[in-house]
Amino acid sequence: MTANAILITGGLGFIGLEVARQLVERGDSVLLFDNLSPQIHGAIPDLAQLRLLRNPHVEVFRGDVAKSSDWAMALENAGSVVHLAAETGTAQSMYEISRYTQTNVGGTAALLDHLANHPHRVRKIILASSRSVYGEGAYRCPHCGLVYPPARSEGMLQASAWEPSCPTCQGPIFAAATPEEARTAPASIYAATKLAQEDLVRVAAKALGIPAIIYRFQNVYGEGQSLKNPYTGILSIFSNQLRAGKTIRLYEDGRESRDFIHVSDIARAVVSGLTSNGADGATLNVGSGRPTTVEQIALLLKERLDAKVQPIVSGEYRRGDIRHGFADLTAIRSCLRFAPEVSLDEGLTRFVEWVKTQPLEPDRLDHANAELIARGLMPPEVTEHLHAKTASV
C-alpha cells in the first residue's frame, strides 16, 4: 500500500465503500479497515461482487478497532483517517451496552492512544458522529423562540401524546432545523458513545496538533445499505417487509420526522473535508436539511416497489426514540460550500432499483422487537394490542 494512504474504518460498510469509491476516482489509495460484522455482512461475508476491491489502489485489512495491535498495523502507511467504524443500532445499544462502548468509545480511544504514543504519518482525522447526540431536535415556540425540549416522558408516550411541548411555557412547538450549537442530550447508549467519541477526538486532536473534523450524520440511506441488519436503516427494514408482502407497522402515529441524506452526498462531504482545510476543527451537520415523515417514506417505498399492502399506524413506541430532527446546514455551507445534490425522489429511486437486484432477506424485525420487549424497552401491552387488532381485521 502506498504511503500516506487514506485509512477508512468501517471501510466495507456502505458509507465506507462509497467514500472509498469517490477517493479512488480521484486517484487516492485507500485501506479499508473492517471487522466484517455478521450483523451487517452476514455469517459468511460475500465480497466477490465488490468490483472496487479489485482496484490496485484499494487494500482490505480485517481487524478490530478496539485492539491496539490492529491499529498499529492499519496506521503503518496512513496519511489520514476517516473513522466510520461503530456499532450503530440505537435500540440495541440499550442492552448491548458493553459492546457498543468497547467498539465506539474504546475503538476511538485506541486510535488516539496510538497517535499519542507512536510515530505516525496521520495529518487529518475525520470522525463520523451522529445527529443522535442532540436527542430531540430544535423546535420553535411562537412565544419563546428556539427551544430544546427534553425527552418525552413515559406518561406522554402511554397517552399517545407524541408531540413535545415548550419547556418554558408548555405551549405547542414546531420542529425547526437543529444547529450545531444546540445543546446535546443523548437519549440512548449509542448516542452517548457518539458524543464521547466527539469529545475524545476534539480534545486529543487539538493536543496532538492533528486537524480534525467531526461530522454529525443525519439518517443515511442508499445503495449498498445492509439489508440484513434489523436494528438500523429504516429504508432497508421497510423494503424487506414490503418485498415479503408484510405490513409495515409505523411507530407512534407515523408522523415522526427524520432528515434522510443519500450516501453519495455523505461521501462528498467526507472527501471535501479531506481535500480542504476549510472545516478543520469544526463540528458540522451533514444532512438534506429537510424533514420527511416516516409515513411518507413508507408510502414512497410502497409505490416504488409496487407493494399491495398498505402501511398501518400502530401506536407502538420505543423508549428513547425522538419525535423530530433535521439539520441546519448553514455551517457546512459556509466552511465547505457543501450542499446535498441527490434529492429524496432520486435517491429513493436509485435505492429501490438496487434493492430489486438483491436477494430477499428474512424480516428480522419481530426478533429485534422481542429483544426490546424482553428488556422493557418496548411495552408488550402495546404490541399485544396491535397484534390482536391486526388479527381481527
C-alpha positions in Angstrom: 0.0 0.0 0.0 1.2 3.5 -0.9 2.5 5.6 1.9 0.0 8.3 3.0 -3.0 6.2 2.1 -6.4 7.1 3.4 -7.5 4.7 6.1 -11.2 4.2 6.3 -12.5 2.3 9.4 -15.8 0.5 8.7 -14.5 0.6 5.2 -16.6 -2.3 3.9 -19.8 -0.7 5.2 -21.9 1.1 2.6 -20.7 4.6 3.7 -17.1 3.4 3.7 -17.3 1.9 0.3 -18.8 5.0 -1.2 -16.2 7.2 0.4 -13.5 4.8 -1.0 -15.1 4.8 -4.5 -15.0 8.6 -4.6 -11.4 8.8 -3.4 -10.2 6.2 -5.8 -11.8 8.1 -8.7 -9.6 11.0 -7.6 -6.5 8.8 -7.7 -6.1 8.2 -4.0 -5.1 5.0 -2.3 -7.3 3.6 0.4 -7.1 1.0 3.1 -10.4 -0.4 4.2 -10.3 -1.5 7.9 -13.3 -3.5 8.9 -14.3 -6.4 11.2 -16.9 -7.7 8.8 -19.6 -7.9 11.5 -22.1 -10.8 10.8 -25.0 -8.5 11.8 -24.2 -6.3 8.8 -22.4 -8.6 6.3 -23.9 -12.0 7.2 -22.3 -15.1 8.7 -20.3 -15.6 5.5 -19.4 -12.2 4.0 -19.7 -12.1 0.2 -17.1 -9.6 -1.1 -16.7 -11.1 -4.5 -19.3 -8.8 -6.0 -17.5 -5.6 -4.9 -15.7 -4.5 -8.0 -14.0 -1.7 -6.1 -11.9 -4.3 -4.2 -10.2 -5.3 -7.5 -8.7 -1.9 -7.9 -4.9 -1.8 -7.2 -5.4 1.3 -5.1 -7.6 -0.5 -2.6 -6.5 -2.7 0.2 -8.6 -4.5 2.8 -7.5 -5.1 6.4 -9.7 -7.2 8.6 -9.4 -6.1 12.2 -11.0 -4.8 15.3 -10.8 -1.1 16.1 -10.8 -1.9 19.9 -7.4 -3.7 19.5 -4.3 -1.6 19.7 -2.3 -4.1 17.7 -4.7 -3.8 14.8 -4.4 -0.1 14.8 -0.6 -0.4 14.8 -0.8 -2.4 11.6 -3.6 -0.3 9.9 -1.9 3.0 10.6 1.5 2.0 9.3 1.1 3.8 6.0 -1.9 6.0 6.7 -1.7 9.7 6.0 -5.3 10.4 7.2 -8.1 8.6 9.0 -11.8 8.5 8.2 -13.2 6.9 11.3 -16.6 5.4 10.4 -16.5 2.1 12.3 -19.2 1.9 15.0 -21.9 -0.2 16.4 -25.0 1.7 15.2 -28.3 0.3 16.4 -29.9 2.8 18.8 -32.4 0.4 20.3 -29.9 -2.5 20.5 -27.4 -0.2 22.3 -29.7 -0.1 25.3 -28.9 -3.7 26.2 -25.6 -4.3 24.4 -24.0 -1.5 26.5 -20.6 -3.0 26.9 -20.2 -4.0 23.2 -21.2 -0.5 22.0 -18.9 1.2 24.5 -16.0 -1.0 23.7 -16.3 -0.5 20.0 -17.3 3.1 19.7 -15.5 4.7 22.7 -12.8 2.1 23.2 -12.0 2.0 19.4 -11.7 5.7 19.2 -9.5 5.8 22.3 -7.3 3.1 20.9 -6.8 5.2 17.7 -5.9 8.3 19.7 -3.7 6.4 22.1 -1.6 5.1 19.2 -1.2 8.5 17.7 -0.2 9.9 21.0 2.5 7.3 21.7 3.9 6.1 18.4 5.4 7.7 15.3 2.8 8.1 12.5 2.0 10.0 9.3 -1.5 11.0 10.1 -2.2 14.6 9.2 -6.0 14.6 9.4 -8.8 12.8 11.2 -12.5 12.8 10.2 -14.9 11.3 12.7 -18.4 10.2 11.7 -20.7 11.2 14.6 -24.5 11.3 14.6 -27.4 13.6 14.9 -28.5 11.4 17.8 -26.2 13.4 20.2 -28.8 16.2 20.2 -31.6 14.0 21.5 -34.8 15.8 20.4 -34.0 18.3 17.7 -34.7 22.1 17.8 -38.2 23.4 17.9 -39.7 26.9 17.6 -42.2 28.2 20.1 -44.4 31.2 18.9 -43.7 32.8 22.3 -40.3 31.6 23.4 -38.4 31.3 20.2 -35.9 28.4 19.5 -36.2 25.8 22.3 -34.9 22.3 23.0 -37.5 20.1 24.8 -36.3 17.2 26.9 -37.0 13.6 26.1 -40.7 12.7 26.1 -41.9 11.1 29.4 -43.3 7.6 29.7 -46.6 9.2 30.6 -46.7 11.1 27.4 -45.9 8.0 25.3 -48.5 5.9 27.1 -51.1 8.6 26.4 -50.1 8.9 22.8 -49.1 12.5 23.3 -46.4 12.3 20.7 -45.5 15.9 20.2 -43.2 17.6 22.8 -44.3 20.9 24.3 -42.3 24.1 25.0 -40.1 23.5 28.0 -40.6 27.1 29.1 -44.3 27.9 28.5 -45.6 24.4 27.9 -47.4 25.6 24.7 -47.3 24.0 21.3 -44.0 24.0 19.4 -42.9 23.2 15.8 -39.9 21.3 14.6 -37.0 23.6 13.4 -33.6 23.0 11.8 -31.1 21.9 14.5 -27.9 23.9 14.5 -24.5 22.5 15.8 -24.6 24.8 18.8 -27.8 23.1 20.1 -27.5 21.5 23.4 -26.6 17.8 23.4 -28.8 15.4 25.2 -28.2 11.7 24.2 -31.3 9.6 24.7 -29.6 6.2 24.0 -26.3 4.4 24.8 -25.4 4.7 21.1 -25.9 8.5 21.2 -23.8 8.7 24.4 -21.0 6.8 22.8 -21.0 9.1 19.8 -20.8 12.1 22.0 -17.9 10.5 23.9 -16.2 9.9 20.6 -16.6 13.6 19.7 -15.1 14.7 23.0 -12.1 12.3 22.7 -11.3 13.4 19.1 -11.8 17.1 19.9 -9.5 17.1 22.9 -6.8 14.7 21.7 -6.6 16.0 18.1 -6.0 19.5 19.4 -3.4 18.3 21.9 -1.6 16.3 19.2 -1.8 19.1 16.6 -3.8 17.0 14.1 -6.6 18.8 12.3 -9.9 17.0 12.9 -13.4 17.4 11.5 -16.5 15.9 13.3 -19.5 15.2 11.1 -22.9 14.7 12.6 -24.6 12.5 10.0 -28.4 12.5 9.7 -30.3 9.4 8.5 -28.0 8.0 5.8 -29.5 5.7 3.1 -28.6 4.4 -0.3 -27.4 1.5 -2.5 -25.3 -1.0 -0.6 -27.0 -0.4 2.7 -27.2 -3.6 4.8 -30.5 -5.4 4.2 -29.6 -7.9 6.9 -29.5 -5.6 10.0 -32.9 -5.2 11.7 -31.6 -2.7 14.2 -30.8 0.2 11.9 -31.7 1.6 8.5 -35.4 2.2 8.3 -35.4 2.1 4.4 -33.8 -1.4 4.5 -36.2 -2.6 7.1 -39.3 -1.3 5.3 -38.0 -2.6 1.9 -37.6 -6.2 3.3 -41.1 -6.1 4.7 -42.7 -4.8 1.5 -40.9 -7.3 -0.7 -42.1 -10.1 1.5 -45.7 -8.9 1.4 -45.7 -7.9 5.0 -47.5 -5.0 6.6 -45.3 -2.1 7.7 -46.2 -1.1 11.3 -45.5 2.6 11.8 -44.4 3.5 15.3 -46.4 6.2 17.1 -48.7 7.9 14.5 -46.2 7.7 11.6 -45.7 11.4 11.6 -42.4 11.5 13.4 -39.8 13.0 11.0 -36.2 12.5 10.1 -33.6 14.0 7.8 -32.7 11.5 5.1 -29.5 12.0 3.1 -28.1 9.8 0.3 -24.8 8.1 0.9 -23.2 9.7 -2.1 -23.8 13.1 -0.6 -22.3 11.9 2.7 -19.2 10.7 0.9 -18.9 14.0 -0.9 -18.8 15.8 2.4 -16.1 13.5 3.7 -14.0 13.9 0.6 -14.4 17.6 0.7 -13.2 17.6 4.3 -10.1 15.6 3.4 -9.2 17.8 0.5 -9.8 21.2 2.1 -8.7 22.9 5.3 -11.9 25.0 5.4 -13.6 22.8 8.1 -10.6 21.8 10.2 -11.5 21.9 13.8 -15.2 22.1 13.1 -18.2 20.1 14.1 -20.7 20.0 11.3 -24.2 18.7 10.5 -24.4 16.7 7.3 -27.9 16.1 6.0 -30.5 17.2 3.5 -31.8 20.0 5.7 -35.4 18.8 5.1 -37.7 16.7 7.4 -39.6 13.7 6.0 -42.1 11.7 8.0 -41.7 8.0 8.4 -45.2 7.5 6.9 -44.1 9.4 3.8 -41.0 7.2 3.5 -43.2 4.0 3.8 -45.6 5.2 1.2 -42.9 6.2 -1.3 -41.2 2.8 -0.9 -44.6 1.0 -1.3 -45.2 2.9 -4.6 -41.8 2.2 -6.0 -41.9 -1.5 -5.0 -45.4 -1.8 -6.3 -46.4 -3.4 -3.0 -50.1 -4.1 -2.3 -50.1 -4.0 1.5 -50.9 -0.6 3.0 -48.7 0.6 6.0 -50.7 0.9 9.2 -50.3 3.2 12.2 -49.6 1.0 15.1 -49.4 3.2 18.2 -46.4 1.2 19.2 -43.4 3.2 20.6 -39.9 2.6 21.7 -38.5 4.3 24.7 -35.7 6.7 23.8 -36.9 7.5 20.3 -37.1 11.1 19.3 -40.0 12.8 17.6 -38.4 15.1 15.1 -34.9 16.1 13.9 -33.5 17.7 10.8 -30.2 19.6 10.2 -29.3 23.2 9.9 -26.7 23.2 7.1 -25.6 26.8 7.5 -22.2 25.9 8.9 -21.2 23.3 6.3 -22.3 25.5 3.5 -20.0 28.2 4.9 -17.0 26.0 5.6 -17.0 23.7 2.6 -19.6 25.2 0.3 -21.4 21.9 0.6 -25.0 21.3 -0.3 -26.6 17.9 -1.0 -27.1 17.0 -4.6 -29.3 13.9 -4.5 -33.0 14.6 -3.9 -35.1 12.2 -1.9 -37.0 11.3 -5.0 -33.9 10.5 -7.0 -32.2 8.8 -4.0 -35.2 6.5 -3.3 -35.5 5.5 -7.0 -31.8 4.6 -7.0 -32.1 2.7 -3.7 -35.1 0.7 -4.8 -33.6 -0.2 -8.2 -30.6 -1.6 -6.3 -32.8 -3.4 -3.7 -34.6 -5.2 -6.6 -31.3 -6.8 -7.6 -30.6 -8.2 -4.1 -31.8 -11.5 -2.6 -34.8 -11.1 -0.4 -33.6 -11.1 3.2 -35.7 -12.6 6.1 -37.6 -10.0 8.1 -35.8 -10.0 11.4 -37.7 -7.0 12.9 -40.0 -9.2 15.1 -37.0 -10.8 16.7 -35.4 -7.4 17.3 -38.6 -6.1 18.9 -38.9 -9.2 21.0 -35.4 -8.3 22.4 -36.7 -4.9 23.3 -39.8 -6.2 24.9 -37.9 -8.7 27.0 -35.8 -5.9 28.4 -38.6 -3.4 29.0 -37.6 -1.1 26.2 -40.9 -1.5 24.3 -44.1 -2.0 26.2 -45.5 -5.5 25.5 -49.1 -4.5 26.0 -48.9 -2.1 23.1 -47.6 -4.8 20.8 -50.1 -7.3 22.0 -53.0 -4.9 21.4 -51.7 -4.2 17.9 -51.4 -7.9 17.0 -54.9 -8.6 18.3 -56.3 -5.7 16.3 -54.4 -6.7 13.1 -55.7 -10.3 13.5 -59.3 -9.1 13.7 -59.1 -7.1 10.5 
